Amino acid sequence: MARRSYQAGCLFKRGKRQKVWVARWRESVIRVDGSRGRRHRSAVLGLVSEIPTRRQAQLLLDQRLRPVNRGEHRPQSATTFEQFAEREWMELNFPTYKLTTQRSYRLVLHRHVLPYFGAWRLCDITMRDVQRFVGEKFKQGLSWQTVRNAWIVASSVLEAAVRYAYLTENPARGAKFPPRGPGRVPEMLRADGFAALLGRLAEPVATMVTLVALTGLRIGELLALRWQVVDEVAGTLHVRESVFEGQFQRPKSEKGTRTVPLGPKACALLATHRQRSEQRQPDALLFTNAKGDPHRESNLLQRVIQPAARAAGVGRVTWHQLRHVHSSLLHDLGVPAKIVQQQLGHASVTTTLNIYTHAIADSHRQAIVDLEQVLFPSCSQVGSVPGQDVTVTH
């Protein structure tokens, strides 16, 4: 007696000029609400001219039905890409990302990925579909990095669908990209241009910009600094948190937790800033807005720094560019790459609060002193290089 789950399917011909064999059968599916059901599936087996008899067509259909009749078929989900992305990927995966990553992923998802894949069922997306998505984005004239970011977000969603048993494999894996074209010509920023920018900035923004250039701190790290992490005696500051859009978090990675040496100019700037600050208790932030909250980096950039840069005739300036001023100068001064990595928080050295009081290597501290002499030659007659060019790469 045949099992109830066994099925032979249904065969019929379709078409006028070129007839094809069409097969239909029933499969188990997972509905959007998670319940199980059955639905009809259909597929074209081939041209009648190539498969002349019904028996041959039935043999092809039997091959497709074998996993179903053996109980090996895995039910496919009717959930769409958008439903999964909004309901599960963002709810379960987003908390594991840094706040800056969340913002960029959300922007890319809604601008590029959902308009294309949003209405597709997860189970219907194939590797060919993802490759076509990549190709169409390039045809729209988007940059290589923008297309890759869109693919990364789409792949992240599909990879989560695999982990949560909606898919058996990620169809975005193995997508091909054309060779990346030449990058933009690096912008040049001279030390005298940096000085002109500072001349257009009021306090405390001038001090903030100077500290980024002198220490290489990320802007989120600078805005999260508290007086308790500034050691004026040892001439160091300890990076142990960051802030983004008013929310505090750990630095970008474990490598970002570090001790940064301060040169004489940076120490003098911090001492002056402490004197004019109303809040000096250990847990108080160094830099706050009028409400006492941490600054928004985008507001400072768009409303203060970029207008000042235009007025100074140095073009567009970004926080990331100022950080590159620091790294480029250290490179030009011949500072070992290991020290540059440590200074920027990219080192493979684990630092914690328990070891913040350890001494900074003399070579590391001397590198920062030399950098100050380039940016502020009037502070010392040693190593003065007025007007030296700084190559800022992106």
Protein Blocks (a to p, Z undefined) as FASTA:
>chain_A
ZZfkbcebjaddedjklccdddddddddddfkopacdddddddfbdfklmmbfklmmmmm
mmmmmmmmnopaccddfbdfklmmmmmmmmmmmmmpcfklmmmmmmmmmmmmmmmmmmpc
fklpcfklmmmmmmmmmmnopafklmmmmmmmmmmmmmmmmmnopafbdfkgopacdddd
dddddddddfklmmmmmmmpccfklmmmmmmmmnopafklmmmpcfklpcfknopacdfb
dceehiacddfblklpccddddfklmmmmmmmmmmpmblcfklcfbdcfkopacdfklmm
mmmmmmmmmmnonojadfklmmmmmmmmmmmnopafklmmmmnopaccdcdfklmmpccd
fklmmmmmmmmmmmmmmlpcghpaghiacdddZZ
